[in-house]
């Protein structure tokens, strides 16, 4: 049994080191974006127990991917990926170009993270 566990760990470490950090970040983003859809679908089709099973599996998967990025690829702690790219908006504001809707975002003081205002959030029904 001990030999089996050691062999499994060695094979898994080779797989972890071969994967590229960019691909893992893309996979992490895809999991983040589809997590809510999976939860809602699981609850409607199979009930609350299966929904919480899906929540557990997705959170565990995200945790494993983040640990892999942190330990093997040394990329640092990964924040939750943003759905929208505010980098181009910030650069256009700094260069003096104005946005059609006015100030639709602001930058947090301590973290430097860009946040969209509630007025400019997409309308959902």
C-alpha positions, 0 to 999 in steps of 0.5 A: 500500500505504501508503495502504491501511494508513493507511486501515485504521488510521484506520477501526480507531481509530474503531471502538476509540473508539466501543466502551464500556469496560463492554462491553469488560470484559464481553467480557474476562470472557466470554473469561476464563471460556470460555478453558479450555472452548475449550482442552479442546474444541479438544484433544479434537476437533483435537489439541494443535496446534489447542489451542495455536492457540486458546490463542494467539488467546485470549491475543492477543485478551485482550491487545488488549482490555486495551491498548484499555482502557488506551490509548483509554479510560484505565481502567488496568491490568485485573486478572483478573476474579473469578468471585465478588463478595466485596464483599457479604460484606465489607460484611456482616462489617463491619456485624456480620452473621455468615456461616453458614459462618464466616470463609470469606475473608480480605483480603490486606494489601498489595493489599486483594484478597479471597481465599476459603479452601480449606475454603470452595471449591466442590467439583468432581468 
